Amino acid sequence: MNRDELAGKATTIKGKVKQAAGDLTGNNRLRSEGAADEVAGKTQHALGHAKRKVGEALEGLGHAIKKAR
């Protein structure tokens, strides 16, 4: 797991906590902020996952090229 994936998970959790706090207190602004944080966190996590997969694919390609020599 890379930094973007970890930060995305943390932001998602923060968003869920904010939403729960907003629900408990009846604070719609806090709930909306939490929903936005959750979406941002999921997006960041997905971006980090994609970056990691591309890196792994490039690493595999590099190994394949070395083997072919």
Residue frames as a rotation matrix with the C-alpha (Angstrom) as fourth column:
MET 1
0.590 0.808 0.000 0.00
0.808 -0.590 0.000 0.00
0.000 0.000 -1.000 0.00
ASN 2
-0.410 -0.762 0.501 1.41
0.746 -0.596 -0.296 3.39
0.525 0.253 0.813 -0.92
ARG 3
-0.910 -0.051 -0.411 0.99
0.323 -0.707 -0.629 6.82
-0.259 -0.706 0.660 0.69
ASP 4
-0.727 0.679 -0.097 -1.97
-0.614 -0.581 0.534 7.83
0.307 0.448 0.840 -1.46
GLU 5
-0.178 0.667 -0.723 -3.82
0.115 0.744 0.658 4.65
0.977 0.035 -0.209 -0.58
LEU 6
-0.459 -0.070 -0.886 -3.18
0.860 0.216 -0.462 5.15
0.224 -0.974 -0.039 3.14
ALA 7
-0.961 0.100 -0.258 -4.09
-0.016 -0.951 -0.308 8.83
-0.276 -0.292 0.916 3.09
GLY 8
-0.570 0.791 -0.224 -7.23
-0.494 -0.111 0.863 8.00
0.657 0.602 0.454 1.13
LYS 9
-0.175 0.464 -0.868 -8.29
0.575 0.764 0.292 5.41
0.799 -0.448 -0.401 3.70
ALA 10
-0.693 -0.160 -0.703 -7.69
0.703 -0.364 -0.611 7.91
-0.158 -0.918 0.365 6.50
THR 11
-0.920 0.370 -0.126 -9.72
-0.388 -0.903 0.184 10.62
-0.046 0.218 0.975 4.75
THR 12
-0.360 0.814 -0.456 -12.55
-0.154 0.431 0.889 8.16
0.920 0.390 -0.030 4.10
ILE 13
-0.250 0.217 -0.944 -12.66
0.860 0.498 -0.113 7.20
0.446 -0.839 -0.311 7.77
LYS 14
-0.895 -0.107 -0.433 -12.54
0.314 -0.840 -0.441 10.86
-0.317 -0.531 0.786 8.79
GLY 15
-0.766 0.638 -0.081 -15.47
-0.492 -0.501 0.712 11.53
0.414 0.585 0.697 6.49
LYS 16
-0.167 0.710 -0.684 -17.51
0.298 0.698 0.651 8.68
0.940 -0.095 -0.328 7.96
VAL 17
-0.485 -0.074 -0.871 -16.83
0.874 -0.032 -0.484 9.97
0.008 -0.997 0.080 11.48
LYS 18
-0.972 0.125 -0.200 -17.90
-0.119 -0.992 -0.044 13.48
-0.204 -0.019 0.979 10.48
GLN 19
-0.507 0.831 -0.228 -21.08
-0.335 0.054 0.941 12.13
0.794 0.553 0.251 8.93
ALA 20
-0.139 0.424 -0.895 -21.90
0.721 0.663 0.202 10.17
0.679 -0.617 -0.398 12.08
ALA 21
-0.717 -0.168 -0.676 -21.23
0.629 -0.573 -0.525 13.24
-0.299 -0.802 0.517 14.23
GLY 22
-0.911 0.405 -0.070 -23.43
-0.389 -0.793 0.468 15.31
0.134 0.454 0.881 11.94
ASP 23
-0.274 0.830 -0.486 -26.20
0.068 0.521 0.851 12.73
0.959 0.200 -0.199 12.22
LEU 24
-0.263 0.118 -0.958 -25.95
0.908 0.366 -0.204 12.63
0.326 -0.923 -0.203 16.01
THR 25
-0.679 -0.097 -0.728 -25.97
0.482 -0.807 -0.342 16.40
-0.554 -0.583 0.594 16.41
GLY 26
0.417 0.880 0.228 -28.35
0.739 -0.182 -0.648 17.19
-0.529 0.439 -0.726 13.57
ASN 27
0.107 -0.505 -0.857 -25.66
-0.279 -0.842 0.462 19.33
-0.954 0.189 -0.231 11.93
ASN 28
0.855 0.330 0.401 -26.28
0.268 0.382 -0.885 19.10
-0.445 0.863 0.238 8.18
ARG 29
0.730 -0.646 -0.222 -23.13
-0.657 -0.575 -0.488 21.10
0.188 0.503 -0.844 7.32
LEU 30
-0.142 -0.795 0.590 -20.93
-0.859 0.395 0.326 18.64
-0.492 -0.461 -0.739 9.23
ARG 31
0.276 0.323 0.905 -22.69
0.087 0.930 -0.358 15.70
-0.957 0.177 0.228 7.59
SER 32
0.994 0.110 -0.011 -22.15
0.008 -0.170 -0.985 17.22
-0.110 0.979 -0.169 4.13
GLU 33
0.345 -0.938 -0.029 -18.47
-0.937 -0.342 -0.070 17.87
0.056 0.051 -0.997 4.86
GLY 34
-0.132 -0.357 0.925 -18.14
-0.523 0.818 0.242 14.26
-0.842 -0.451 -0.295 5.95
ALA 35
0.675 0.441 0.591 -19.74
0.264 0.604 -0.752 13.00
-0.689 0.664 0.291 2.75
ALA 36
0.895 -0.399 -0.202 -17.36
-0.395 -0.493 -0.776 15.16
0.210 0.773 -0.598 0.70
ASP 37
0.026 -0.920 0.392 -14.36
-0.968 0.075 0.240 13.90
-0.250 -0.385 -0.888 2.70
GLU 38
0.155 0.093 0.983 -15.48
-0.145 0.987 -0.070 10.31
-0.977 -0.132 0.167 2.19
VAL 39
0.942 0.215 0.256 -15.71
0.222 0.173 -0.960 10.75
-0.251 0.961 0.115 -1.59
ALA 40
0.634 -0.769 -0.078 -12.34
-0.724 -0.555 -0.409 12.53
0.271 0.316 -0.909 -1.68
GLY 41
-0.038 -0.654 0.756 -10.76
-0.803 0.470 0.367 9.74
-0.595 -0.593 -0.542 0.35
LYS 42
0.458 0.276 0.845 -12.16
0.179 0.903 -0.392 7.02
-0.871 0.330 0.364 -1.90
THR 43
0.994 -0.104 -0.019 -10.89
-0.049 -0.294 -0.955 8.91
0.094 0.950 -0.297 -4.95
GLN 44
0.321 -0.934 0.158 -7.42
-0.943 -0.330 -0.040 9.34
0.089 -0.136 -0.987 -3.46
HIS 45
0.025 -0.268 0.963 -7.30
-0.455 0.855 0.250 5.67
-0.890 -0.444 -0.101 -2.49
ALA 46
0.766 0.332 0.551 -8.32
0.305 0.567 -0.765 4.60
-0.567 0.754 0.333 -6.01
LEU 47
0.847 -0.517 -0.123 -5.68
-0.436 -0.545 -0.716 6.88
0.303 0.661 -0.687 -7.54
GLY 48
0.060 -0.856 0.513 -3.01
-0.957 0.097 0.274 5.44
-0.285 -0.507 -0.813 -5.24
HIS 49
0.265 0.124 0.956 -4.10
-0.076 0.991 -0.108 1.91
-0.961 -0.044 0.272 -6.10
ALA 50
0.975 0.125 0.186 -3.90
0.177 0.080 -0.981 2.66
-0.138 0.989 0.056 -9.83
LYS 51
0.557 -0.830 -0.013 -0.44
-0.792 -0.526 -0.310 4.21
0.250 0.183 -0.951 -9.42
ARG 52
-0.036 -0.559 0.828 0.76
-0.719 0.590 0.367 1.13
-0.694 -0.582 -0.423 -7.55
LYS 53
0.539 0.315 0.781 -0.61
0.210 0.848 -0.487 -1.23
-0.816 0.427 0.391 -10.20
VAL 54
0.967 -0.246 -0.066 1.06
-0.151 -0.344 -0.927 0.75
0.206 0.906 -0.370 -13.00
GLY 55
0.246 -0.926 0.288 4.34
-0.969 -0.233 0.078 0.67
-0.005 -0.299 -0.954 -11.08
GLU 56
0.057 -0.166 0.985 4.07
-0.354 0.919 0.175 -3.09
-0.933 -0.359 -0.007 -10.59
ALA 57
0.857 0.305 0.416 3.32
0.267 0.428 -0.863 -3.58
-0.442 0.851 0.286 -14.29
LEU 58
0.775 -0.623 -0.104 6.33
-0.521 -0.537 -0.663 -1.49
0.358 0.568 -0.741 -15.30
GLU 59
0.020 -0.766 0.643 8.52
-0.909 0.254 0.331 -3.41
-0.417 -0.591 -0.691 -12.87
GLY 60
0.339 0.193 0.921 7.30
0.034 0.976 -0.217 -6.68
-0.940 0.105 0.324 -14.37
LEU 61
0.998 0.016 0.065 8.00
0.066 -0.105 -0.992 -5.39
-0.009 0.994 -0.106 -17.86
GLY 62
0.436 -0.897 0.078 11.51
-0.887 -0.442 -0.130 -4.44
0.151 -0.012 -0.989 -16.80
HIS 63
-0.055 -0.413 0.909 12.12
-0.559 0.767 0.315 -7.95
-0.827 -0.491 -0.273 -15.48
ALA 64
0.679 0.380 0.629 10.77
0.267 0.670 -0.693 -9.46
-0.684 0.638 0.353 -18.69
ILE 65
0.909 -0.391 -0.146 13.09
-0.329 -0.455 -0.827 -7.29
0.257 0.800 -0.542 -20.79
LYS 66
0.102 -0.917 0.386 16.09
-0.975 -0.014 0.223 -8.28
-0.199 -0.399 -0.895 -18.67
LYS 67
0.151 0.030 0.988 15.19
-0.180 0.984 -0.002 -11.96
-0.972 -0.177 0.154 -19.08
ALA 68
0.925 0.312 0.218 14.92
0.154 0.217 -0.964 -11.60
-0.348 0.925 0.153 -22.85
ARG 69
0.575 -0.770 -0.276 18.51
-0.817 -0.523 -0.243 -10.36
0.043 0.365 -0.930 -23.13
